[in-house]
């Protein structure tokens, strides 16, 4: 039976999905203990049971087609695709009210890669307009709510996917990340969210032609092994010869790692007490397990935040200028307050674009310097836990909204600019409202094996809290 209380909602029950993660469900399907059609049916019922509270779904397929592959790591596992990625026959709305989307004629390249793992797509999940916001909220529609506490944000931009996975409606779902959009909702909803190295999976359709490609696709999951299995499955479909092969990582290696840590953002934003405690406790755990952990500094350009905001604004400007390619009725004046504000910011600063791009691309120098002698960097994911619904909504006046966003999303964008891999892992919960708090590990380009190594280590030492067990 679906569990509801005043603030928490989940769909775990005694059905075909049970408490399986994606790997476990795929194994049950392969053994014949569960049928793929039965799993899809029960997942659809779970989605319907929680959707009235979570508002996570953009499009729900009544009769889902099976995945593109008869085999694969996730053969028969029900899932959702984020609504900024084309899935043939389904409209792609990008979370925007500025146009009316039409059904996609073909799968996006990443959708084909994801489908090659054998998943069954049940529909598409909601995101904030064009993925710009770290919360999945709107001017004139219900927000996506956090299943751990429905009064709070599920994060963004992959908020719909994270809400469904955290609530147990499906075990895994598509997400993508251009400034933290896998890791932010993973942290907000107590999930594993791995942003791969730029180029680890097929290039993202929307960003590969831009002067600085920030976006990479992946998944959000409830277990480390699901994220590891996704990357291994993606590699069997296509592997970038410029990156070291990954293969299937199945557990901790026992290798002793050298890990640096930061408590506050390199751009000067201080994290709150519960977030600092989560990072400190994680560092202490790693030292107890035999790893070397030491504080470090990252001396990025002091203009990084302003430059990233200008680039962000350029993306909004370009979308406003080319929106008719998305829908014939596109009207940039119907874009939300955040998108309009970002566009206005860029129009004020467009002459600085060459310098902005040059400085952002140089961030890799400071990043590499911080990693000298280290394997990984441990930081917060966000400066504070998931905010209440409304605090970051696009209805907030733009100057105040941007100030709040920058004080929240203070750690994740660096890895997007540099192109390095990064993973959000569940850590603690807040004592007052039970909100998840995540920690983040980042590595050098191509170091996903090391990230998964430390993730498996922490998961084994301190199993992640489950929403169905929460008081």
C-alpha positions as CSV (number, residue, x, y, z in Angstrom):
1,X,0.0,0.0,0.0
2,X,1.3,3.5,-0.9
3,X,2.4,5.4,2.2
4,X,1.3,9.0,2.7
5,X,1.6,11.2,5.7
6,X,1.4,15.0,6.1
7,X,4.8,15.5,4.4
8,X,6.3,12.2,3.1
9,X,5.1,10.0,0.3
10,X,6.4,6.7,-1.2
11,X,5.0,3.9,-3.4
12,X,6.9,0.9,-2.0
13,X,4.6,-2.1,-1.7
14,X,4.5,-5.9,-2.2
15,X,4.3,-6.1,-6.0
16,X,6.5,-7.0,-8.9
17,X,8.9,-4.1,-8.1
18,X,9.1,-4.8,-4.4
19,X,12.2,-3.0,-3.0
20,X,14.4,-3.9,-6.0
21,X,16.9,-1.4,-7.4
22,X,17.2,-1.6,-11.2
23,X,19.9,-4.3,-11.2
24,X,17.9,-6.4,-8.8
25,X,14.7,-6.0,-10.8
26,X,16.5,-6.9,-14.1
27,X,17.9,-10.0,-12.4
28,X,14.4,-11.0,-11.2
29,X,13.1,-10.6,-14.8
30,X,15.9,-12.6,-16.3
31,X,15.3,-15.4,-13.8
32,X,11.6,-15.5,-14.7
33,X,10.5,-14.5,-11.2
34,X,8.9,-11.3,-12.6
35,X,7.6,-10.5,-16.0
36,X,8.6,-7.3,-17.8
37,X,4.9,-6.5,-18.6
38,X,4.1,-7.1,-14.9
39,X,6.9,-4.8,-13.8
40,X,5.7,-2.1,-16.2
41,X,2.1,-2.4,-15.0
42,X,3.0,-2.2,-11.4
43,X,5.3,0.7,-11.9
44,X,2.5,2.6,-13.7
45,X,0.3,1.9,-10.8
46,X,2.9,3.2,-8.4
47,X,3.3,6.4,-10.5
48,X,-0.4,7.0,-10.5
49,X,-0.5,6.5,-6.7
50,X,2.1,9.2,-6.0
51,X,1.6,11.6,-8.9
52,X,-1.2,13.5,-7.2
53,X,1.2,14.5,-4.5
54,X,4.5,14.8,-6.4
55,X,3.5,16.2,-9.8
56,X,6.6,14.6,-11.3
57,X,5.3,13.3,-14.7
58,X,4.9,15.3,-17.9
59,X,3.8,12.5,-20.1
60,X,2.6,9.0,-19.1
61,X,2.4,6.3,-21.7
62,X,-0.7,4.1,-21.3
63,X,0.7,1.2,-23.2
64,X,4.5,1.4,-23.1
65,X,6.6,-0.2,-25.8
66,X,9.4,-2.5,-24.7
67,X,13.0,-1.3,-24.8
68,X,15.0,-1.4,-28.0
69,X,17.0,-4.4,-26.8
70,X,15.7,-7.8,-25.8
71,X,18.7,-8.1,-23.5
72,X,20.8,-5.6,-21.7
73,X,21.7,-4.7,-18.1
74,X,18.2,-3.3,-17.5
75,X,16.1,-5.5,-19.7
76,X,12.4,-4.9,-18.8
77,X,13.1,-2.3,-16.1
78,X,10.5,0.5,-16.2
79,X,11.8,4.0,-16.4
80,X,11.2,7.6,-17.5
81,X,13.0,10.0,-19.9
82,X,13.5,13.6,-18.9
83,X,11.3,16.0,-21.0
84,X,14.2,17.8,-22.6
85,X,15.3,14.7,-24.6
86,X,13.4,13.4,-27.7
87,X,11.7,10.0,-27.4
88,X,10.0,9.0,-30.7
89,X,6.3,9.6,-30.6
90,X,6.3,11.7,-27.4
91,X,6.3,15.5,-27.3
92,X,9.4,17.3,-25.9
93,X,8.3,20.4,-23.9
94,X,11.5,21.4,-22.1
95,X,9.4,22.4,-19.2
96,X,8.3,25.6,-21.0
97,X,4.9,27.2,-21.5
98,X,6.3,29.3,-24.4
99,X,5.3,26.8,-27.1
100,X,3.2,23.8,-27.9
101,X,5.4,20.7,-28.5
102,X,4.8,18.1,-31.2
103,X,5.6,14.4,-31.0
104,X,9.3,13.8,-31.7
105,X,9.9,12.1,-35.1
106,X,12.9,10.1,-33.8
107,X,14.9,9.3,-30.7
108,X,17.6,11.6,-29.6
109,X,21.1,10.0,-29.7
110,X,21.2,9.6,-25.9
111,X,17.7,8.1,-25.9
112,X,18.9,5.4,-28.2
113,X,21.9,4.8,-26.0
114,X,19.6,4.6,-22.9
115,X,17.1,2.3,-24.7
116,X,19.9,-0.1,-25.7
117,X,20.1,-1.2,-22.0
118,X,16.6,-2.7,-22.5
119,X,14.6,-0.3,-20.3
120,X,10.9,0.1,-20.8
121,X,10.0,3.8,-21.0
122,X,6.7,4.7,-19.3
123,X,6.8,8.4,-20.2
124,X,8.6,11.7,-19.6
125,X,9.4,13.6,-16.4
126,X,9.1,17.3,-15.6
127,X,11.9,19.8,-15.5
128,X,12.0,23.6,-15.0
129,X,11.9,25.7,-18.1
130,X,14.8,24.6,-20.3
131,X,16.6,23.2,-17.2
132,X,17.8,26.6,-16.0
133,X,16.6,26.4,-12.4
134,X,17.9,24.2,-9.5
135,X,14.2,23.6,-8.5
136,X,11.4,22.2,-10.6
137,X,8.9,25.0,-10.2
138,X,6.7,27.1,-12.5
139,X,4.9,30.3,-12.8
140,X,1.4,28.8,-13.4
141,X,1.7,25.1,-12.7
142,X,2.1,22.8,-9.7
143,X,5.7,22.3,-8.6
144,X,7.5,19.0,-8.4
145,X,7.5,18.1,-4.7
146,X,10.1,16.3,-2.7
147,X,8.8,12.8,-1.6
148,X,10.8,13.1,1.7
149,X,9.0,16.3,2.5
150,X,6.4,17.6,0.1
151,X,6.7,21.1,1.3
152,X,10.2,21.3,-0.2
153,X,11.8,21.3,-3.6
154,X,12.8,18.0,-5.3
155,X,15.7,20.0,-6.9
156,X,16.3,20.6,-10.5
157,X,16.5,20.4,-13.3
158,X,16.0,16.6,-13.2
159,X,13.5,17.1,-10.4
160,X,10.7,14.9,-11.9
161,X,13.0,12.0,-12.4
162,X,14.5,12.3,-8.9
163,X,11.1,12.5,-7.2
164,X,9.8,9.3,-9.0
165,X,13.0,7.3,-8.1
166,X,13.1,8.5,-4.5
167,X,9.4,7.7,-4.0
168,X,9.9,4.1,-5.4
169,X,7.7,4.6,-8.4
170,X,10.6,3.4,-10.7
171,X,14.0,2.2,-9.7
172,X,16.0,4.4,-12.1
173,X,15.4,7.4,-14.4
174,X,17.1,9.5,-17.0
175,X,18.6,12.8,-15.9
176,X,21.1,15.3,-17.4
177,X,23.4,17.9,-15.9
178,X,24.5,21.3,-17.2
179,X,25.2,23.0,-13.9
180,X,24.3,20.4,-11.4
181,X,21.0,19.0,-12.7
182,X,21.8,15.4,-11.9
183,X,23.6,16.0,-8.6
184,X,21.2,18.7,-7.2
185,X,18.0,16.6,-7.3
186,X,20.0,13.5,-6.2
187,X,21.1,15.4,-3.1
188,X,17.7,16.9,-2.5
189,X,16.0,13.5,-2.7
190,X,18.6,11.2,-1.1
191,X,19.7,9.5,-4.3
192,X,22.9,8.6,-6.2
193,X,23.6,11.0,-9.0
194,X,26.7,10.6,-11.1
195,X,27.5,13.2,-13.7
196,X,29.9,11.5,-16.2
197,X,32.9,13.0,-17.8
198,X,32.1,15.2,-20.8
199,X,32.2,12.7,-23.7
200,X,31.6,9.6,-21.6
201,X,28.2,9.1,-23.2
202,X,27.0,10.2,-26.6
203,X,27.0,14.0,-26.9
204,X,23.9,15.9,-25.7
205,X,21.7,17.1,-28.6
206,X,21.1,20.5,-27.2
207,X,24.6,21.6,-26.2
208,X,27.1,19.9,-28.5
209,X,27.2,22.8,-30.9
210,X,27.7,25.5,-28.3
211,X,31.1,27.1,-27.7
212,X,31.3,25.5,-24.2
213,X,29.5,22.1,-23.9
214,X,28.2,22.0,-20.3
215,X,25.6,19.2,-20.5
216,X,26.1,15.5,-20.1
217,X,23.4,12.8,-19.7
218,X,23.1,10.1,-17.0
219,X,20.7,8.7,-14.5
220,X,19.5,9.1,-10.9
221,X,19.3,5.9,-8.9
222,X,18.8,4.5,-5.4
223,X,22.0,2.4,-5.4
224,X,25.6,2.8,-6.5
225,X,25.5,-0.4,-8.5
226,X,22.6,0.9,-10.6
227,X,24.7,4.0,-11.6
228,X,27.7,1.7,-12.3
229,X,25.6,-0.7,-14.4
230,X,24.2,2.2,-16.4
231,X,27.7,3.5,-17.3
232,X,28.8,-0.1,-18.3
233,X,25.7,-0.6,-20.4
234,X,26.2,2.8,-22.1
235,X,29.7,1.9,-22.9
236,X,28.6,-1.3,-24.7
237,X,26.5,0.8,-27.0
238,X,29.2,3.4,-27.6
239,X,32.6,4.1,-26.1
240,X,34.7,7.3,-26.5
241,X,38.2,6.2,-27.6
242,X,39.6,9.4,-26.0
243,X,38.6,8.3,-22.5
244,X,39.9,5.3,-20.6
245,X,37.5,2.3,-20.8
246,X,35.3,1.9,-17.8
247,X,33.7,-1.6,-17.8
248,X,31.4,-2.7,-15.0
249,X,32.5,-1.6,-11.5
250,X,30.9,-4.0,-9.0
251,X,32.2,-3.0,-5.6
252,X,35.0,-1.2,-3.6
253,X,38.5,-2.1,-4.7
254,X,40.2,-1.6,-1.3
255,X,42.5,0.9,-2.9
256,X,43.6,3.6,-0.5
257,X,42.7,7.0,-1.9
258,X,44.1,10.5,-1.3
259,X,41.1,12.8,-0.9
260,X,41.0,16.6,-0.5
261,X,38.0,18.4,0.9
262,X,36.4,21.8,0.9
263,X,33.6,23.0,3.2
264,X,32.9,26.3,1.5
265,X,32.6,27.1,-2.2
266,X,35.7,28.3,-4.1
267,X,33.6,31.3,-5.1
268,X,33.2,32.3,-1.4
269,X,29.7,30.9,-0.6
270,X,29.7,29.4,2.9
271,X,27.7,26.1,3.5
272,X,25.3,25.8,6.4
273,X,26.0,23.9,9.6
274,X,24.2,20.6,8.6
275,X,26.0,20.5,5.3
276,X,29.4,21.2,6.8
277,X,28.6,18.4,9.3
278,X,27.8,16.0,6.5
279,X,31.1,16.6,4.7
280,X,33.1,16.5,7.9
281,X,31.5,13.2,9.0
282,X,32.2,11.7,5.6
283,X,35.8,12.8,5.8
284,X,36.1,11.2,9.2
285,X,34.5,7.9,7.9
286,X,37.0,7.8,5.0
287,X,39.9,8.3,7.4
288,X,38.6,5.5,9.6
289,X,38.4,3.3,6.5
290,X,42.1,4.0,5.7
291,X,41.9,6.8,3.2
292,X,44.0,10.0,3.4
293,X,41.8,13.1,3.7
294,X,43.1,16.7,3.9
295,X,41.7,20.2,3.4
296,X,42.6,21.9,0.1
297,X,41.9,25.1,-1.7
298,X,40.7,25.7,-5.2
299,X,41.7,29.2,-6.5
300,X,39.3,29.7,-9.3
301,X,38.9,33.1,-11.0
302,X,36.9,35.4,-8.8
303,X,34.8,36.2,-11.8
304,X,33.7,32.6,-12.2
305,X,30.2,33.1,-10.9
306,X,29.5,36.2,-12.9
307,X,30.9,34.5,-16.0
308,X,28.8,31.4,-15.5
309,X,25.7,33.6,-15.1
310,X,26.5,35.4,-18.3
311,X,26.9,32.1,-20.2
312,X,23.7,30.9,-18.6
313,X,22.1,34.1,-19.9
314,X,23.5,33.5,-23.4
315,X,21.7,30.1,-23.5
316,X,18.4,31.8,-22.6
317,X,19.0,34.4,-25.3
318,X,19.7,31.8,-27.9
319,X,16.6,29.8,-27.0
320,X,14.5,32.9,-27.2
321,X,16.0,33.7,-30.7
322,X,15.6,30.1,-32.1
323,X,12.5,28.9,-30.2
324,X,10.4,28.5,-33.4
325,X,12.5,25.4,-34.1
326,X,10.8,23.9,-31.0
327,X,7.3,25.0,-31.9
328,X,5.7,27.2,-34.5
329,X,3.8,29.1,-31.8
330,X,7.0,29.8,-29.7
331,X,6.8,33.2,-28.0
332,X,9.8,34.3,-25.9
333,X,7.6,36.6,-24.0
334,X,5.9,33.6,-22.5
335,X,9.2,32.3,-21.1
336,X,9.2,32.4,-17.3
337,X,10.7,35.1,-15.0
338,X,14.0,33.3,-14.6
339,X,14.5,32.8,-18.3
340,X,13.6,36.4,-19.1
341,X,15.9,37.7,-16.4
342,X,18.8,35.6,-17.7
343,X,18.2,36.9,-21.2
344,X,18.2,40.5,-20.0
345,X,21.4,39.8,-18.1
346,X,23.1,38.6,-21.2
347,X,21.9,41.5,-23.3
348,X,23.6,43.8,-20.8
349,X,26.8,41.9,-20.9
350,X,27.0,40.3,-24.4
351,X,30.1,42.4,-25.4
352,X,32.1,40.5,-22.7
353,X,31.3,37.1,-24.3
354,X,34.8,36.4,-25.6
355,X,36.4,37.1,-22.2
356,X,33.8,35.1,-20.4
357,X,34.4,32.1,-22.6
358,X,38.2,32.4,-22.3
359,X,38.1,32.6,-18.5
360,X,35.6,29.8,-18.1
361,X,37.8,27.5,-20.3
362,X,40.8,28.4,-18.1
363,X,39.0,27.1,-15.0
364,X,40.6,23.7,-15.9
365,X,44.0,25.1,-14.8
366,X,42.8,25.9,-11.3
367,X,41.0,22.6,-11.1
368,X,44.1,20.6,-12.1
369,X,46.2,22.6,-9.6
370,X,43.8,21.7,-6.7
371,X,44.1,18.0,-7.7
372,X,47.9,17.8,-7.5
373,X,48.7,14.7,-5.4
374,X,45.0,13.8,-5.0
375,X,42.6,11.2,-6.4
376,X,39.3,12.9,-5.5
377,X,37.8,16.1,-4.1
378,X,35.1,15.9,-1.4
379,X,32.7,18.9,-1.1
380,X,29.1,19.7,-0.4
381,X,26.7,19.3,-3.3
382,X,24.7,22.4,-2.3
383,X,25.3,25.1,0.3
384,X,22.1,24.1,2.2
385,X,19.4,21.4,2.0
386,X,16.4,21.6,-0.3
387,X,14.5,24.9,0.1
388,X,10.8,25.2,0.8
389,X,8.6,25.3,-2.3
390,X,8.4,28.9,-3.5
391,X,11.7,30.2,-2.3
392,X,13.4,29.6,-5.8
393,X,10.2,29.8,-7.9
394,X,10.3,31.8,-11.1
395,X,7.7,34.2,-9.7
396,X,10.3,35.6,-7.3
397,X,11.7,38.9,-8.6
398,X,14.7,38.1,-10.7
399,X,17.5,40.0,-8.8
400,X,16.4,38.3,-5.5
401,X,15.9,34.9,-7.2
402,X,19.4,34.9,-8.8
403,X,20.9,35.9,-5.4
404,X,19.1,32.9,-3.8
405,X,20.1,30.5,-6.5
406,X,23.8,31.4,-6.4
407,X,23.8,31.0,-2.6
408,X,22.4,27.5,-3.1
409,X,24.1,26.2,-6.2
410,X,27.7,27.1,-5.2
411,X,29.6,23.9,-5.8
412,X,28.3,21.9,-8.9
413,X,29.0,24.2,-11.9
414,X,32.8,23.9,-11.9
415,X,32.7,20.3,-13.0
416,X,30.4,21.2,-15.9
417,X,32.7,23.9,-17.1
418,X,35.8,21.7,-16.8
419,X,34.0,18.6,-18.0
420,X,35.0,16.4,-15.1
421,X,33.0,13.6,-13.5
422,X,31.3,14.1,-10.2
423,X,28.9,12.1,-8.0
424,X,26.4,13.1,-5.3
425,X,25.8,10.5,-2.5
426,X,23.3,10.5,0.3
427,X,24.8,11.4,3.6
428,X,22.8,12.6,6.6
429,X,19.3,14.1,7.1
430,X,18.2,17.3,8.7
431,X,16.9,16.8,12.3
432,X,13.9,19.0,12.0
433,X,12.2,18.0,8.7
434,X,14.1,14.8,7.7
435,X,15.5,16.3,4.5
436,X,18.3,14.4,2.8
437,X,21.8,16.1,2.7
438,X,24.2,14.9,0.1
439,X,28.0,15.1,-0.3
440,X,29.9,15.3,-3.6
441,X,33.0,13.7,-4.9
442,X,34.7,15.0,-8.0
443,X,37.6,13.6,-10.0
444,X,39.9,14.1,-13.0
445,X,38.5,13.5,-16.5
446,X,37.8,9.8,-17.0
447,X,37.9,8.9,-13.3
448,X,34.5,7.4,-13.0
449,X,35.9,4.1,-11.7
450,X,37.5,6.0,-8.7
451,X,34.2,7.8,-8.0
452,X,32.3,4.5,-8.0
453,X,35.0,3.0,-5.8
454,X,34.5,5.5,-3.0
455,X,30.8,5.4,-3.5
456,X,30.6,1.6,-3.1
457,X,32.9,2.0,0.0
458,X,30.6,4.5,1.7
459,X,27.4,2.6,0.8
460,X,28.8,-0.6,2.2
461,X,30.0,1.1,5.4
462,X,26.9,3.1,6.0
463,X,23.9,1.9,3.9
464,X,21.9,4.8,2.5
465,X,18.7,5.7,4.4
466,X,15.6,4.5,2.7
467,X,12.4,6.6,2.5
468,X,10.2,3.6,3.3
469,X,12.1,3.1,6.6
470,X,12.1,6.8,7.6
471,X,10.2,7.6,10.9
